[in-house]
Amino acid sequence: MADSITLICILKALGNLGLVGQGEEIHAEIERRGLLCKSINVGSSLIDMYAKCGCIARAQAVFDKLTLRGVISWTALMAGYAQLGQSQSVFALFDKMVEDMIKPDIVIFVILLTVCSRTRLFNRSQMYFEAMNQGYGILPQIEHQVCLLDVLGRLGELEKALAVLEKLLACSNLVAWHAVLSACRASGNPELGKQAFEQARSSDYCNAYFNHWMCLISLN
């Protein structure tokens, strides 16, 4: 009989492969053994499996049935809704999570900011970004910063993106500058792109310049 760790590994593999039928068989075994009431990790892995297979209603049903919920459970369900582009469900889950006194972590904010970027919600993304440090004591990582820049790039607010980047990063980061360069390319703004290129050129090692150079070439 497979133990909890083995079941979690199997569910992860099935989710990555989209094999929901086999996942349902594992789900039945978990139910028979009463593991949903005993293990947050097993329940969260089951949610993750259904979400990755696109069965968000099944994922939600498992979540609703859990008697034990940790931040990992909320993360799995929020990621599933985000994957399907259901932004309002993601935001509503976050609000409910906070209401239930569950402290969000770095990954939760990556999900929130990514959704904001895809839906071009700069004000909301800025609100979440500020809440990370001021509300939860979480230091924003490069993934969070790039999401903030990406939403500005999608909105065509390239000068504002540069201003935000200079404010956020005392030492310019290659990934962040590349996000700005990509936005300049997409919007056909060569002058601003050249400015970003000059800043990016001093931000990382020489072997990374090729990608910047190719972005600059495509602006002209």
N, CA and C of each residue as an Amber inpcrd file, in Angstrom:
protein
   660
   0.8480000  -1.1970000   0.0000000   0.0000000   0.0000000   0.0000000
   0.8880000   1.2540000   0.0000000   0.6310000   2.1590000  -0.9300000
   1.4510000   3.3630000  -1.0670000   1.2650000   4.2840000   0.1350000
   2.3820000   4.8720000   0.6030000   2.2740000   5.8280000   1.6950000
   1.9510000   7.2170000   1.1430000   1.7990000   8.1860000   2.0350000
   1.3790000   9.5280000   1.6230000   2.3700000  10.1730000   0.6660000
   3.6590000  10.0060000   0.9380000   4.6780000  10.6150000   0.0750000
   4.6010000  10.0440000  -1.3310000   4.4160000   8.7390000  -1.4270000
   4.2960000   8.0990000  -2.7440000   3.0610000   8.6000000  -3.4800000
   1.9450000   8.7140000  -2.7740000   0.7090000   9.2100000  -3.3930000
   0.8840000  10.6330000  -3.9060000   1.5710000  11.4620000  -3.1330000
   1.8180000  12.8480000  -3.5440000   2.6460000  12.8820000  -4.8250000
   3.6800000  12.0420000  -4.8930000   4.5270000  11.9800000  -6.0950000
   3.7350000  11.4980000  -7.3100000   2.8840000  10.5080000  -7.1000000
   2.0600000   9.9820000  -8.1950000   1.0990000  11.0550000  -8.6970000
   0.4540000  11.7590000  -7.7760000  -0.4880000  12.8140000  -8.1620000
   0.2090000  13.9220000  -8.9390000   1.4090000  14.2720000  -8.5310000
   2.1690000  15.3020000  -9.2390000   2.4480000  14.8710000 -10.6770000
   2.8850000  13.6230000 -10.8320000   3.1810000  13.1030000 -12.1670000
   1.9270000  13.0490000 -13.0350000   0.8240000  12.5980000 -12.4700000
  -0.4280000  12.5020000 -13.2270000  -0.9250000  13.8780000 -13.6450000
  -0.7720000  14.8540000 -12.7600000  -1.1720000  16.2150000 -13.0990000
  -0.3420000  16.7730000 -14.2350000   0.9590000  16.5500000 -14.1780000
   1.8470000  17.0440000 -15.2360000   1.5440000  16.3920000 -16.5790000
   1.0860000  15.1530000 -16.5380000   0.7770000  14.4150000 -17.7710000
  -0.6770000  14.5790000 -18.2100000  -1.4970000  15.1870000 -17.3480000
  -2.9050000  15.3710000 -17.6860000  -3.7170000  14.0920000 -17.6490000
  -3.3010000  13.1320000 -16.8440000  -3.9820000  11.8280000 -16.7810000
  -5.0220000  11.8360000 -15.6700000  -6.1290000  12.4900000 -15.9260000
  -7.1370000  12.6670000 -14.8860000  -7.8190000  11.3530000 -14.5070000
  -7.9430000  10.4280000 -15.4560000  -8.5810000   9.1420000 -15.1610000
  -7.8430000   8.3830000 -14.0750000  -6.5320000   8.2740000 -14.2360000
  -5.7180000   7.6160000 -13.2160000  -5.7290000   8.4130000 -11.9140000
  -5.8120000   9.7390000 -12.0560000  -5.8860000  10.5920000 -10.8710000
  -7.1410000  10.3240000 -10.0620000  -8.2270000  10.0550000 -10.7540000
  -9.4820000   9.7440000 -10.0620000  -9.3770000   8.4340000  -9.2860000
  -8.6160000   7.4900000  -9.8300000  -8.4120000   6.2220000  -9.1190000
  -7.6310000   6.4490000  -7.8230000  -6.6150000   7.2990000  -7.8990000
  -5.8400000   7.6350000  -6.6990000  -6.7220000   8.3890000  -5.7060000
  -7.5810000   9.2590000  -6.2330000  -8.5150000  10.0110000  -5.3840000
  -9.4050000   9.0420000  -4.6010000  -9.9010000   8.0290000  -5.2830000
 -10.7680000   7.0470000  -4.6200000 -10.0130000   6.3230000  -3.5030000
  -8.7510000   6.0070000  -3.7620000  -7.9290000   5.3430000  -2.7460000
  -7.7090000   6.2600000  -1.5400000  -7.4840000   7.5410000  -1.8150000
  -7.2940000   8.5250000  -0.7380000  -8.5530000   8.6330000   0.1150000
  -9.7010000   8.6350000  -0.5440000 -10.9760000   8.7090000   0.1790000
 -11.1770000   7.4690000   1.0510000 -10.8730000   6.3000000   0.5010000
 -11.0490000   5.0510000   1.2500000 -10.1990000   5.0360000   2.5220000
  -9.0360000   5.6540000   2.4300000  -8.1110000   5.6460000   3.5660000
  -8.2620000   6.8690000   4.4720000  -9.2000000   7.7340000   4.1290000
  -9.4640000   8.9050000   4.9620000  -8.3250000   9.9000000   5.0340000
  -7.5010000   9.9480000   3.9830000  -6.3070000  10.7990000   4.0260000
  -6.6080000  12.2820000   3.8540000  -7.7600000  12.6090000   3.2580000
  -8.1040000  14.0230000   3.0990000  -8.2650000  14.7110000   4.4470000
  -8.6640000  13.9480000   5.4370000  -8.8630000  14.5100000   6.7790000
  -7.5900000  14.4730000   7.6200000  -6.5530000  13.8360000   7.0830000
  -5.3450000  13.6340000   7.8820000  -4.1260000  14.3930000   7.3630000
  -4.0950000  14.6820000   6.0710000  -2.8770000  15.2450000   5.4820000
  -3.1770000  16.4430000   4.5910000  -2.6590000  17.6030000   4.9730000
  -2.7930000  18.8000000   4.1400000  -2.0920000  18.5930000   2.8060000
  -0.9310000  17.9590000   2.8340000  -0.1460000  17.7940000   1.6110000
  -0.8260000  16.8760000   0.5970000  -1.4530000  15.8170000   1.0790000
  -2.1720000  14.9160000   0.1670000  -3.3570000  15.6410000  -0.4580000
  -4.1350000  16.3280000   0.3580000  -5.2820000  17.0730000  -0.1600000
  -4.8680000  18.1410000  -1.1530000  -3.7940000  18.8480000  -0.8530000
  -3.3080000  19.9050000  -1.7390000  -2.8030000  19.3270000  -3.0540000
  -2.1560000  18.1750000  -2.9910000  -1.6680000  17.5180000  -4.2060000
  -2.8180000  17.0520000  -5.0890000  -3.9000000  16.6270000  -4.4620000
  -5.0860000  16.2150000  -5.2180000  -5.7110000  17.4200000  -5.9200000
  -5.7860000  18.5420000  -5.2110000  -6.2820000  19.7870000  -5.8190000
  -5.4140000  20.1660000  -7.0050000  -4.1090000  20.1030000  -6.8040000
  -3.1560000  20.4680000  -7.8550000  -3.3040000  19.5730000  -9.0790000
  -3.4870000  18.2750000  -8.8530000  -3.6430000  17.3400000  -9.9630000
  -4.8640000  17.6840000 -10.7970000  -6.0170000  17.8870000 -10.1400000
  -7.2350000  18.2140000 -10.8790000  -7.0980000  19.5570000 -11.6010000
  -6.4840000  20.5200000 -10.9390000  -6.3250000  21.8450000 -11.5490000
  -5.4600000  21.7720000 -12.7990000  -4.3610000  21.0380000 -12.7250000
  -3.4720000  20.9170000 -13.8800000  -4.1300000  20.1660000 -15.0260000
  -5.0820000  19.3070000 -14.6960000  -5.8230000  18.5760000 -15.7340000
  -6.9890000  19.3980000 -16.2830000  -7.1600000  20.6210000 -15.7740000
  -8.2340000  21.4890000 -16.2470000  -9.5760000  21.2180000 -15.6090000
  -9.6010000  20.3620000 -14.5850000 -10.8610000  20.0250000 -13.9010000
 -11.0120000  20.8990000 -12.6600000 -11.2300000  22.1850000 -12.8720000
 -11.2150000  23.1240000 -11.7520000 -12.3930000  22.9080000 -10.8060000
 -13.5250000  22.4490000 -11.3310000 -14.6750000  22.1730000 -10.4610000
 -14.3560000  21.0340000  -9.4960000 -13.6500000  20.0150000  -9.9880000
 -13.2420000  18.9120000  -9.1200000 -12.2340000  19.3940000  -8.0800000
 -11.3230000  20.2560000  -8.5190000 -10.3290000  20.8170000  -7.5970000
 -11.0130000  21.6170000  -6.4960000 -12.0090000  22.4200000  -6.8910000
 -12.7500000  23.2240000  -5.9160000 -13.5130000  22.3220000  -4.9460000
 -14.0780000  21.2430000  -5.4610000 -14.8400000  20.3200000  -4.6080000
 -13.9430000  19.6710000  -3.5590000 -12.7400000  19.2880000  -3.9690000
 -11.7890000  18.7080000  -3.0130000 -11.4070000  19.7500000  -1.9660000
 -11.1320000  20.9630000  -2.4220000 -10.7650000  22.0510000  -1.5020000
 -11.8680000  22.2870000  -0.4720000 -13.1050000  22.3220000  -0.9500000
 -14.2380000  22.5750000  -0.0500000 -14.4050000  21.4650000   0.9870000
 -13.9650000  20.2790000   0.6350000 -14.1340000  19.1290000   1.5230000
 -13.0310000  19.0250000   2.5780000 -11.9220000  19.7230000   2.3570000
 -10.7920000  19.6140000   3.2810000 -11.1450000  20.1490000   4.6620000
 -10.7840000  19.3960000   5.6730000 -10.9400000  19.8820000   7.0500000
  -9.6630000  20.5670000   7.5150000  -8.5540000  20.2400000   6.8490000
  -7.2680000  20.8790000   7.1270000  -6.8130000  21.6130000   5.8770000
  -6.6030000  22.9110000   6.0030000  -6.1380000  23.7110000   4.8650000
  -4.9250000  24.5380000   5.2870000  -3.8820000  24.4670000   4.4910000
  -2.7150000  25.3030000   4.7030000  -2.5220000  26.2040000   3.5010000
  -1.4980000  27.0350000   3.5400000  -1.2630000  27.9510000   2.4270000
  -1.0460000  27.1820000   1.1270000  -0.5040000  25.9600000   1.2310000
  -0.2780000  25.1480000   0.0400000  -1.5960000  24.7500000  -0.6290000
  -2.6450000  24.5670000   0.1590000  -3.9660000  24.2180000  -0.3880000
  -4.5300000  25.3910000  -1.1830000  -4.4310000  26.5830000  -0.6050000
  -4.9150000  27.7850000  -1.2850000  -4.1020000  28.0520000  -2.5470000
  -2.7950000  27.8260000  -2.4460000  -1.9150000  28.0470000  -3.5980000
  -2.3090000  27.1620000  -4.7690000  -2.5480000  25.8860000  -4.4970000
  -2.8950000  24.9380000  -5.5590000  -4.1720000  25.3540000  -6.2780000
  -5.1830000  25.7630000  -5.5190000  -6.4580000  26.1400000  -6.1350000
  -6.3420000  27.4660000  -6.8800000  -5.6570000  28.4400000  -6.2830000
  -5.4730000  29.7300000  -6.9530000  -4.6990000  29.5700000  -8.2560000
  -3.6750000  28.7230000  -8.2360000  -2.8920000  28.4780000  -9.4510000
  -3.7590000  27.8520000 -10.5350000  -4.6730000  26.9830000 -10.1320000
  -5.5760000  26.3600000 -11.0960000  -6.4870000  27.3650000 -11.7640000
  -7.0820000  28.2530000 -10.9780000  -7.9370000  29.2920000 -11.5570000
  -7.1220000  30.2490000 -12.4250000  -5.9080000  30.5550000 -11.9880000
  -5.0490000  31.4490000 -12.7700000  -4.7070000  30.8270000 -14.1180000
  -4.4450000  29.5300000 -14.1180000  -4.1160000  28.8150000 -15.3490000
  -5.2520000  28.8990000 -16.3640000  -6.4810000  28.9370000 -15.8640000
  -7.6530000  29.0050000 -16.7440000  -8.0640000  30.4440000 -17.0580000
  -7.3190000  31.4130000 -16.5330000  -7.6220000  32.8150000 -16.7990000
  -8.8010000  33.3540000 -16.0180000  -9.1850000  32.6810000 -14.9430000
 -10.3300000  33.1230000 -14.1330000  -9.8320000  34.0460000 -13.0180000
  -9.5100000  35.2740000 -13.4110000  -8.8600000  36.2140000 -12.4990000
  -9.7130000  36.5640000 -11.2860000 -11.0080000  36.7640000 -11.4860000
 -11.8580000  37.1520000 -10.3610000 -11.9280000  36.0520000  -9.3010000
 -11.8730000  34.8090000  -9.7360000 -11.8620000  33.6980000  -8.7810000
 -10.5680000  33.6960000  -7.9740000  -9.4650000  34.0390000  -8.6280000
  -8.1760000  34.1270000  -7.9330000  -8.2260000  35.2090000  -6.8640000
  -8.7340000  36.3890000  -7.2430000  -8.7990000  37.5030000  -6.2950000
  -9.7460000  37.1840000  -5.1320000 -10.8680000  36.5400000  -5.4480000
 -11.8390000  36.1890000  -4.4060000 -11.2470000  35.1710000  -3.4300000
 -10.4910000  34.2160000  -3.9520000  -9.8500000  33.2260000  -3.0870000
  -8.8370000  33.8780000  -2.1560000  -8.0910000  34.8370000  -2.6970000
  -7.1180000  35.5360000  -1.8530000  -7.8210000  36.2700000  -0.7150000
  -8.9070000  36.9450000  -1.0360000  -9.6610000  37.6660000   0.0000000
 -10.1750000  36.7070000   1.0740000 -10.6650000  35.5460000   0.6310000
 -11.1720000  34.5470000   1.5830000 -10.0260000  33.9720000   2.4220000
  -8.9010000  33.8020000   1.7990000  -7.7260000  33.2900000   2.4930000
  -7.3110000  34.2250000   3.6220000  -7.2590000  35.5150000   3.3200000
  -6.9050000  36.5170000   4.3280000  -7.9560000  36.5430000   5.4340000
  -9.2250000  36.4290000   5.0190000 -10.3280000  36.4110000   5.9850000
 -10.2030000  35.2270000   6.9440000  -9.6970000  34.1100000   6.4310000
  -9.5190000  32.9110000   7.2510000  -8.2100000  32.9190000   8.0370000
  -7.5160000  34.0530000   8.0230000  -6.2920000  34.2450000   8.8110000
  -5.1450000  33.3430000   8.3520000  -5.1130000  33.0300000   7.0540000
  -3.9950000  32.2840000   6.4830000  -3.0260000  33.3020000   5.8870000
  -1.7910000  33.2830000   6.3290000  -0.8070000  34.2500000   5.8400000
  -0.2890000  33.8370000   4.4670000  -0.4260000  34.7040000   3.4650000
   0.0710000  34.3760000   2.1220000   1.5940000  34.3500000   2.0950000
   2.1410000  33.6050000   1.1420000   3.5910000  33.5310000   1.0080000
   4.0390000  34.1090000  -0.3330000   5.3040000  33.9550000  -0.6390000
   5.8820000  34.5050000  -1.8670000   5.1680000  33.9770000  -3.1080000
   4.8600000  32.6810000  -3.1280000   4.2390000  32.0640000  -4.3090000
   2.8420000  32.6250000  -4.5470000   2.0830000  32.8260000  -3.4970000
   0.7400000  33.4040000  -3.6330000   0.8170000  34.7450000  -4.3430000
   1.7820000  35.5700000  -3.9650000   1.8920000  36.8900000  -4.5800000
   2.3940000  36.8190000  -6.0220000   3.1860000  35.8160000  -6.3460000
   3.5660000  35.6170000  -7.7500000   2.3200000  35.3220000  -8.5800000
   1.4390000  34.4640000  -8.0600000   0.1930000  34.1380000  -8.7650000
  -0.6600000  35.3880000  -8.9510000  -0.8510000  36.1410000  -7.8770000
  -1.6760000  37.3520000  -7.9390000  -1.1260000  38.3530000  -8.9400000
   0.1750000  38.6010000  -8.8860000   0.7780000  39.6000000  -9.7650000
   0.8080000  39.1300000 -11.2160000   0.9730000  37.8350000 -11.4210000
   0.9360000  37.3010000 -12.7870000  -0.4510000  37.4850000 -13.3980000
  -1.4800000  37.2130000 -12.6080000  -2.8550000  37.4150000 -13.0790000
  -3.0970000  38.8900000 -13.3860000  -2.6200000  39.7680000 -12.5190000
  -2.7720000  41.2130000 -12.7540000  -2.0790000  41.6260000 -14.0440000
  -0.9100000  41.0470000 -14.2920000  -0.1700000  41.3640000 -15.5090000
  -0.9440000  40.9340000 -16.7460000  -1.4630000  39.7200000 -16.7230000
  -2.1950000  39.2000000 -17.8830000  -3.4640000  39.9960000 -18.1680000
  -4.0700000  40.5290000 -17.1150000  -5.3270000  41.2660000 -17.2690000
  -5.1250000  42.7840000 -17.2550000  -3.8480000  43.1940000 -17.2240000
  -3.4770000  44.6180000 -17.3100000  -4.0710000  45.4570000 -16.1780000
  -4.0310000  44.9210000 -14.9830000  -4.5810000  45.6160000 -13.8150000
  -3.4330000  46.1900000 -12.9890000  -2.9340000  47.3530000 -13.4160000
  -1.7630000  47.9140000 -12.7410000  -2.0680000  48.3510000 -11.3150000
  -3.1860000  49.0310000 -11.1070000  -3.5070000  49.5160000  -9.7600000
  -3.6100000  48.3650000  -8.7590000  -4.2470000  47.2880000  -9.1970000
  -4.3730000  46.1290000  -8.3050000  -3.0050000  45.4820000  -8.0820000
  -2.2000000  45.4050000  -9.1330000  -0.8730000  44.8060000  -8.9810000
  -0.0150000  45.6290000  -8.0280000  -0.1270000  46.9460000  -8.1120000
   0.6220000  47.8190000  -7.2110000   0.1480000  47.6340000  -5.7650000
  -1.1510000  47.4410000  -5.5960000  -1.7120000  47.2150000  -4.2650000
  -1.1490000  45.9310000  -3.6510000  -1.1290000  44.8500000  -4.4430000
  -0.5930000  43.5880000  -3.9410000   0.9080000  43.7070000  -3.6670000
   1.6080000  44.3990000  -4.5550000   3.0550000  44.5460000  -4.4070000
   3.3920000  45.2540000  -3.0980000   2.6610000  46.3160000  -2.8170000
   2.9040000  47.0690000  -1.5880000   2.4810000  46.2730000  -0.3530000
   1.4120000  45.4830000  -0.4970000   0.9280000  44.6850000   0.6360000
   1.9310000  43.6170000   1.0490000   2.7250000  43.1440000   0.1100000
   3.7070000  42.1150000   0.4270000   4.5950000  42.5340000   1.5890000
   5.2020000  43.7110000   1.4450000   6.1510000  44.1780000   2.4530000
   5.4560000  44.8380000   3.6280000   4.5280000  45.7370000   3.3140000
   3.8910000  46.5270000   4.3690000   2.9100000  45.7070000   5.2060000
   2.2180000  44.7750000   4.5690000   1.2110000  43.9980000   5.2840000
   1.6930000  42.6660000   5.8160000   2.6510000  42.0410000   5.0890000
   3.0420000  40.6770000   5.4500000   4.5440000  40.4960000   5.6650000
   5.2920000  41.5750000   5.5360000   6.7310000  41.4940000   5.7920000
   7.4890000  40.6280000   4.8100000   6.9780000  40.5220000   3.5790000
   7.6310000  39.7140000   2.5470000   8.4250000  40.6350000   1.6270000
   9.7120000  40.3840000   1.4860000  10.5470000  41.1810000   0.5960000
  10.2950000  40.7540000  -0.8480000   9.8500000  41.6700000  -1.7120000
   9.5830000  41.3100000  -3.1080000  10.8230000  40.7380000  -3.7950000
  10.6140000  39.6750000  -4.5480000  11.6840000  39.0480000  -5.3140000
  11.6100000  39.5180000  -6.7630000  12.5850000  39.1040000  -7.5600000
  12.6280000  39.5430000  -8.9550000  11.3730000  39.1160000  -9.7090000
  10.7980000  37.9440000  -9.3630000   9.5780000  37.4940000 -10.0440000
   8.4310000  38.4840000  -9.8430000   8.3270000  39.0250000  -8.6410000
   7.2710000  40.0010000  -8.3560000   7.5390000  41.3140000  -9.0910000
   8.7950000  41.7360000  -9.1140000   9.1540000  42.9870000  -9.7690000
   8.8990000  42.9320000 -11.2710000   9.2460000  41.7980000 -11.8680000
   9.0450000  41.6460000 -13.3100000   7.5570000  41.6620000 -13.6590000
   6.7150000  41.0680000 -12.8080000   5.2620000  41.1060000 -13.0430000
   4.7530000  42.5410000 -13.0500000   5.2550000  43.3450000 -12.1160000
   4.8380000  44.7420000 -12.0410000   5.2560000  45.4960000 -13.2960000
   6.4580000  45.2210000 -13.7670000   6.9470000  45.8600000 -14.9870000
   6.1890000  45.3630000 -16.2160000   5.8680000  44.0840000 -16.2100000
   5.1940000  43.4930000 -17.3620000   3.8200000  44.1050000 -17.5930000
   3.0810000  44.3730000 -16.5100000   1.7550000  44.9590000 -16.6850000
   1.8660000  46.3650000 -17.2610000   2.9010000  47.1100000 -16.8570000
   3.1120000  48.4410000 -17.4310000   3.4840000  48.3260000 -18.9060000
   4.2990000  47.3280000 -19.2230000   4.6590000  47.1120000 -20.6220000
   3.4570000  46.7580000 -21.4740000   2.5740000  45.9290000 -20.9470000
   1.3630000  45.5420000 -21.6830000   0.4290000  46.7280000 -21.9000000
   0.4860000  47.6860000 -20.9610000  -0.3450000  48.8860000 -21.0770000
   0.3160000  49.9570000 -21.9380000   1.5630000  49.7140000 -22.3600000
   2.2850000  50.7040000 -23.1540000   2.8810000  51.8290000 -22.3330000
   2.8800000  51.6720000 -21.0120000   3.4230000  52.7040000 -20.1120000
   4.9180000  52.4480000 -19.9050000   5.6930000  52.6000000 -20.9860000
   7.0880000  52.1950000 -20.9380000   7.9540000  53.1390000 -20.1160000
   7.7020000  54.4360000 -20.2100000   8.4820000  55.3820000 -19.4140000
   8.2170000  55.1670000 -17.9260000   6.9640000  54.8740000 -17.5930000
   6.6270000  54.5870000 -16.1990000   7.3000000  53.2840000 -15.7540000
   7.3880000  52.3270000 -16.6780000   8.0510000  51.0630000 -16.3540000
   9.5180000  51.2930000 -16.0240000  10.1770000  52.1430000 -16.8090000
  11.5770000  52.4560000 -16.5340000  11.7360000  53.1460000 -15.1890000
  10.8210000  54.0700000 -14.8990000  10.8780000  54.7930000 -13.6230000
  10.6830000  53.8360000 -12.4520000   9.7250000  52.9220000 -12.6010000
   9.4750000  51.9410000 -11.5470000  10.6920000  51.0400000 -11.3680000
  11.2800000  50.6170000 -12.4780000  12.4330000  49.7270000 -12.4170000
  13.6060000  50.3840000 -11.7020000  13.8780000  51.6330000 -12.0350000
  14.9830000  52.3460000 -11.3960000  14.7340000  52.5190000  -9.9020000
  13.4710000  52.6690000  -9.5330000  13.1170000  52.8250000  -8.1220000
  13.2320000  51.5030000  -7.3700000  12.8230000  50.4280000  -8.0310000
  12.8010000  49.1240000  -7.3730000  14.1790000  48.5030000  -7.2370000
  14.9830000  48.6810000  -8.2570000  16.2480000  47.9580000  -8.3040000
  17.4360000  48.9030000  -8.2520000  18.0850000  48.9510000  -7.1070000
  19.2720000  49.7830000  -6.9810000  20.3470000  49.2810000  -7.9370000
  20.4620000  47.9720000  -8.0430000  21.3600000  47.3540000  -9.0120000
  20.4780000  46.6790000 -10.0580000  20.4570000  47.2320000 -11.2410000
  19.5500000  46.7500000 -12.2780000  19.7040000  45.2530000 -12.4980000
  18.5940000  44.5780000 -12.6220000  18.5950000  43.1350000 -12.7990000
  18.3380000  42.7850000 -14.2590000  19.0850000  41.8230000 -14.7470000
  19.0130000  41.4430000 -16.1500000  17.6090000  41.0590000 -16.5910000
  16.9320000  40.2260000 -15.7920000  15.6010000  39.7510000 -16.1730000
  14.6130000  40.9070000 -16.2500000  14.6930000  41.8190000 -15.2890000
  13.7730000  42.9530000 -15.2690000  14.0070000  43.8710000 -16.4630000
  15.2710000  44.1560000 -16.7440000  15.5520000  45.0110000 -17.9020000
  15.1310000  44.3300000 -19.1980000  15.2890000  43.0290000 -19.2530000
  14.8630000  42.3130000 -20.4610000  13.3590000  42.4220000 -20.6560000
  12.6050000  42.4380000 -19.5570000  11.1500000  42.6100000 -19.6470000
  10.8140000  43.9650000 -20.2550000  11.5660000  45.0030000 -19.8430000
  11.3310000  46.3380000 -20.3960000  11.7110000  46.3790000 -21.8680000
  12.8450000  45.7770000 -22.2190000  13.2660000  45.7370000 -23.6220000
  12.2270000  45.0340000 -24.4950000  11.6880000  43.9350000 -23.9900000
  10.6700000  43.1980000 -24.7450000   9.4230000  44.0470000 -24.9590000
   9.0510000  44.8160000 -23.9370000   7.8880000  45.7000000 -24.0580000
   8.1520000  46.7950000 -25.0790000   9.3770000  47.3310000 -25.0890000
   9.7380000  48.3560000 -26.0740000   9.6600000  47.7950000 -27.4880000
  10.1240000  46.5670000 -27.6480000  10.0770000  45.9300000 -28.9610000
   8.6380000  45.7420000 -29.4130000   7.7900000  45.2530000 -28.4960000
   6.3920000  44.9820000 -28.8400000   5.6460000  46.2490000 -29.2280000
   6.0100000  47.3720000 -28.5920000   5.2940000  48.6230000 -28.8580000
   5.9650000  49.4680000 -29.9260000   7.1240000  49.0120000 -30.4160000
   7.8220000  49.7650000 -31.4460000   8.3450000  51.1000000 -30.9560000
   8.9830000  51.1080000 -29.7970000   9.5190000  52.3390000 -29.2020000
  11.0420000  52.2360000 -29.1460000  11.7460000  52.5260000 -30.2700000
  13.1960000  52.3140000 -30.3230000  13.9980000  53.2120000 -29.4020000
  13.5880000  54.4770000 -29.2450000  14.3730000  55.3860000 -28.4130000
  14.3940000  54.9360000 -26.9540000  13.2250000  54.5950000 -26.4580000
  13.1540000  54.1170000 -25.0800000  13.8580000  52.7690000 -24.9510000
  13.7650000  51.9630000 -26.0090000  14.4420000  50.6780000 -26.0040000
  15.9480000  50.8300000 -25.9190000  16.4910000  51.8130000 -26.6310000
  17.9350000  52.0600000 -26.5730000  18.3550000  52.5220000 -25.1870000
  17.5060000  53.3300000 -24.5670000  17.7860000  53.7890000 -23.2060000
  17.8160000  52.6030000 -22.2420000  16.8400000  51.7220000 -22.3980000
  16.7860000  50.5340000 -21.5440000  17.9880000  49.6360000 -21.7990000
  18.3880000  49.5570000 -23.0730000  19.5390000  48.7250000 -23.4280000
  20.8110000  49.2180000 -22.7480000  21.0230000  50.5290000 -22.7660000
  22.2190000  51.0940000 -22.1390000  22.2450000  50.8030000 -20.6420000
  21.0750000  50.8820000 -20.0130000  20.9960000  50.5740000 -18.5880000
  21.2330000  49.0820000 -18.3470000  20.6360000  48.2630000 -19.1980000
  20.7470000  46.8160000 -19.0220000  22.1680000  46.3260000 -19.2550000
  22.8920000  47.0170000 -20.1320000  24.2300000  46.5720000 -20.5080000
  25.1900000  46.5330000 -19.3190000  24.9350000  47.3520000 -18.3250000
  25.8120000  47.3950000 -17.1550000  25.2640000  46.5730000 -15.9880000
  24.2170000  45.7950000 -16.2570000  23.5310000  45.1260000 -15.1490000
  23.9430000  43.6880000 -14.9130000  24.6540000  43.0680000 -15.8690000
  24.9630000  41.6520000 -15.6930000  26.2350000  41.2950000 -16.4430000
  26.5010000  40.0220000 -16.5340000  27.7400000  39.5680000 -17.1290000
  27.7210000  39.7020000 -18.6490000  28.9280000  39.7930000 -19.2180000
  29.0550000  40.0330000 -20.6560000  28.3910000  38.9470000 -21.4940000
  28.3740000  37.7270000 -21.0120000  27.8000000  36.6490000 -21.8190000
  26.2900000  36.7500000 -21.9450000  25.6880000  37.7160000 -21.2500000
  24.2390000  37.9000000 -21.3570000  23.8900000  38.9920000 -22.3540000
  24.8970000  39.6910000 -22.9030000  24.6170000  40.8310000 -23.7770000
  23.9540000  40.4320000 -25.0890000  24.1720000  39.2150000 -25.5240000
  23.6450000  38.8140000 -26.8220000  22.1370000  38.9730000 -26.9010000
  21.4260000  38.5360000 -25.8620000  19.9670000  38.6550000 -25.8630000
  19.5330000  40.1080000 -25.9310000  20.2190000  40.9780000 -25.1780000
  19.9030000  42.4060000 -25.2260000  20.1460000  42.9590000 -26.6330000
  21.2690000  42.5480000 -27.2240000  21.6280000  43.0490000 -28.5490000
  20.5870000  42.6420000 -29.5840000  20.1110000  41.4190000 -29.5010000
  19.0960000  40.9590000 -30.4390000  17.7980000  41.7440000 -30.2650000
  17.4390000  42.0580000 -29.0200000  16.2450000  42.8740000 -28.7810000
  16.4230000  44.2640000 -29.3760000  17.6270000  44.8370000 -29.2210000
  17.8890000  46.1740000 -29.7400000  17.8130000  46.1860000 -31.2610000
  18.4050000  45.1740000 -31.8900000  18.3630000  45.0880000 -33.3530000
  16.9230000  45.0700000 -33.8560000  16.0730000  44.3220000 -33.1780000
  14.6890000  44.1720000 -33.6330000  13.8760000  45.4490000 -33.4670000
  14.4020000  46.4300000 -32.7060000  13.6980000  47.7040000 -32.5470000
  13.8440000  48.5740000 -33.7900000  14.8960000  48.3510000 -34.5620000
  15.2000000  49.2290000 -35.6990000  14.6310000  48.6920000 -37.0090000
